[in-house]
Amino acid sequence: MWFLCRLLLWEALLPIAAIGAQVLSKVGDSVLLVAERPPGFQVREAIWRSLWPSEELLATFFRDSLETLYHSRFLGRAKLHSNLSLELGPLESGDNGNFSVLMVDTGGRAWTQTLQLKVYDSVPRPMVQVFIAVAGDAQPPKTCQVFLSCWAPNISDVTYSWQQEGTMDFGMEAHSLFIDGQVLSISLGPGDKDVAYSCIVSNPVSWDLATVTPWESCHHDAAPGKSSYKDVLLVVVPVSLLLILVGLFSAWHCGPCSGRRKKKDVCADRGASETENPLV
């Protein structure tokens, strides 16, 4: 344990050359944190530590002996190679953090390298929904205005982009994209029946996509003599509402009348009974 205290003392007192770098990886993979050092730097002792979110001892090199059996969140997942690079894995989503390696050469010089590890989730297969806009007077005939909505479940820190199949263009016009690229607005015509669009979801270490053919959701090519679902709704809904209102009005209007009629019939029956049985 005394040699660890000596290393930390060197880190505090001796001139140190610090190098910062970012290392990217994904959950389930292993990552290699490479220990770089100046030319001619003959390492005698070394220590790997986690600096953030908590300071932990991960691995040491002392008297030609490699040691990683230290109590930390990487216990059983850390391996120190002969070149003093540290391998961590399999990685978990909470393994983000800053790491440092302190090395001392045979001449007593100290060298520190700091690395930042960023662990991402693997991008799942996105989901694409197709929404058809109601045709307006300003919309050209035989066209279909479509909104494609893309969503990747249970993940954050991702980027959305769109590609029309058969082209190499991964970008769409800015005015047709909404909500950070998750929604794409396009206008289709009869010549676009077989055109497919792909939503690409990516982060720095992985990506996935989903493809749809939006014209299949358009109803402009309905067969002659057949009504689209919009036409049916335009007829059925108003008629149904009219019938409901007529029924409610009839019940409200005839209810009191039938009550009065029943009361009048009872009075008439009582009068007839008294006529047939006069009082003596």
Secondary structure, 3 states (H helix, E strand, C coil): CHHHHHHHHHHHHCCCCEEEEEEEEECCCCEEECCCCCCCCCEEEEEEEEEECCCEEEEEEECCEEECCCCCCCCCCEEECCCCCEEECCCCCCCCEEEEEEEEECCCCEEEEEEEEEEECCCCCCEEEEEECCCCCCCCCCCEEEEEEEECCCCCCCEEEEEECCCCCCCCCHHHEECCCCEEEEEECHHHCCCCEEEEEEECCEEEEEEECHHHHCCCCCCCCCCCHHHHHHHHHHHHHHHHHHHHHHHHHHHHHHHHHHHHHHHHHHHHHHHHCCCC
